[in-house]
Amino acid sequence: MAEHAAVLYSFTTLPLAAITAYIVHGLLRDTANQFHSQTAELGTEISMISLIIGEIRGFLVLFAGLLAGQFRPPRERKPV
């Protein structure tokens, strides 16, 4: 049972770590912008906004599953 929970939590911590890394590097402004010459193009903006929305939605789905698992009443076990 504990191993099952550890596997489920590992999938939630990975997006949290990625989002935290994005925030830290954004605040430090220590990254090279690969889209610097393309920022005026609409296609680049749309694809980046889609990527951001997709990552946030993926995290929210995993986080909602975590919360649902934490607050769901325990199942009754049938006697053997």
C-alpha positions in Angstrom: 0.0 0.0 0.0 2.8 2.4 0.9 4.6 1.7 -2.4 1.5 2.5 -4.3 1.1 5.8 -2.6 4.8 6.6 -3.2 4.4 6.0 -6.9 1.3 8.3 -7.0 3.0 11.1 -5.1 6.1 10.9 -7.3 4.0 11.9 -10.4 2.8 14.9 -8.5 6.1 16.1 -7.2 7.7 16.1 -10.7 5.4 18.9 -12.1 5.9 20.8 -8.8 9.7 20.7 -9.2 9.4 21.8 -12.9 7.1 24.7 -12.1 9.4 25.8 -9.2 12.4 25.7 -11.5 10.6 27.8 -14.1 9.7 30.4 -11.5 13.2 30.5 -10.0 14.9 30.9 -13.4 12.3 33.5 -14.5 12.9 35.6 -11.4 16.7 35.3 -11.8 16.5 36.1 -15.5 19.4 33.7 -16.1 18.1 31.9 -19.1 18.8 32.4 -22.8 15.6 33.1 -24.6 15.4 30.9 -27.6 12.4 32.8 -29.0 14.0 36.2 -28.6 13.9 36.9 -32.4 10.4 35.4 -32.8 8.5 37.1 -30.0 6.5 39.3 -32.4 5.2 36.3 -34.3 1.6 35.2 -33.3 2.3 31.5 -33.8 5.1 31.5 -31.2 2.9 33.3 -28.7 0.0 30.9 -29.2 2.2 27.8 -28.9 3.8 29.1 -25.7 0.5 30.0 -24.2 -0.9 26.6 -25.1 2.1 24.9 -23.5 1.7 26.9 -20.3 -2.0 26.1 -20.1 -1.3 22.5 -20.8 1.3 22.2 -18.1 -0.9 24.0 -15.5 -3.9 21.8 -16.4 -1.8 18.6 -16.1 -0.6 19.7 -12.7 -4.1 20.6 -11.6 -5.4 17.1 -12.6 -2.7 15.4 -10.6 -3.2 17.7 -7.7 -7.0 17.2 -7.7 -6.4 13.4 -7.7 -4.0 13.8 -4.7 -6.6 15.9 -2.8 -9.4 13.5 -3.7 -7.4 10.6 -2.4 -6.5 12.4 0.8 -10.0 13.4 1.7 -12.0 10.4 0.5 -13.5 8.3 3.3 -11.8 4.9 3.7 -13.4 1.9 2.1 -14.9 -0.7 4.4 -13.2 -4.0 4.2 -15.2 -7.1 3.9 -14.4 -9.8 6.4 -12.6 -12.8 4.9 
